[in-house]
């Protein structure tokens, strides 16, 4: 399964990573590589938690908008 991941550089260093399609699925890392590794783990745990509760992933639609 593929998810869009947003990486935000932090002013004090490191990155925050989150998955718009999975509300509350957030992680961080000291660099981009670590943040991506950590968000992969967070996604796996998020999906595992949903499966344990017999819940489907939220249905979120993403669109690009030009302004």
VEXDREN-972313 format. One record per residue (C-alpha): x, y, z; residue number from 0. Coordinates in nm, 3 decimals. Each point is the difference from the previous one (the first is absolute). Last residue first. Example, Ala and Ser with C-alpha at 12.3 -4.5 7.8 and 13.67 -1.06 7.14 Angstrom:
1.367,-0.106,0.714,1
-0.137,-0.344,0.066,0
//
This chain:
-0.377,2.928,-0.641,66
0.016,-0.349,-0.150,65
-0.171,-0.277,0.194,64
0.114,-0.360,0.023,63
-0.258,-0.244,0.127,62
0.007,-0.258,0.278,61
-0.303,-0.207,0.096,60
-0.014,-0.157,0.344,59
-0.172,-0.331,0.067,58
0.112,-0.098,0.350,57
0.171,-0.339,0.026,56
-0.243,-0.281,0.070,55
-0.078,-0.120,0.350,54
0.004,-0.356,0.131,53
0.144,0.122,0.333,52
0.318,-0.210,-0.034,51
0.016,0.099,-0.368,50
-0.009,0.372,0.084,49
0.281,-0.042,0.253,48
0.210,-0.191,-0.254,47
-0.056,0.279,-0.255,46
0.122,0.263,0.248,45
0.294,-0.219,0.102,44
0.108,-0.044,-0.363,43
-0.042,0.372,-0.069,42
0.207,0.089,0.308,41
0.278,-0.236,-0.110,40
0.007,0.161,-0.345,39
-0.006,0.340,0.173,38
0.314,-0.092,0.194,37
0.198,-0.103,-0.308,36
-0.109,0.316,-0.182,35
0.102,0.220,0.296,34
0.333,-0.182,0.027,33
0.077,0.058,-0.367,32
-0.109,0.364,0.007,31
0.220,0.084,0.301,30
-0.028,0.005,0.382,29
-0.334,-0.178,-0.022,28
-0.369,0.052,0.058,27
-0.332,-0.181,0.006,26
-0.366,0.067,-0.067,25
-0.303,-0.217,-0.077,24
-0.273,0.207,0.168,23
-0.229,-0.007,-0.301,22
0.104,-0.268,-0.250,21
-0.052,0.137,-0.353,20
0.201,0.315,0.081,19
0.304,-0.207,0.102,18
0.248,0.186,0.220,17
0.372,0.054,0.028,16
0.177,0.249,0.226,15
0.359,0.071,-0.089,14
0.323,0.073,0.183,13
0.146,0.328,0.111,12
-0.114,0.273,0.241,11
-0.195,0.177,-0.275,10
-0.169,-0.325,-0.101,9
-0.004,-0.127,-0.358,8
-0.344,-0.129,-0.098,7
-0.030,-0.331,-0.183,6
-0.344,-0.091,-0.140,5
-0.064,-0.364,-0.081,4
-0.236,-0.120,-0.274,3
-0.090,-0.361,0.058,2
0.060,-0.309,-0.211,1
-0.124,-0.350,0.080,0
//
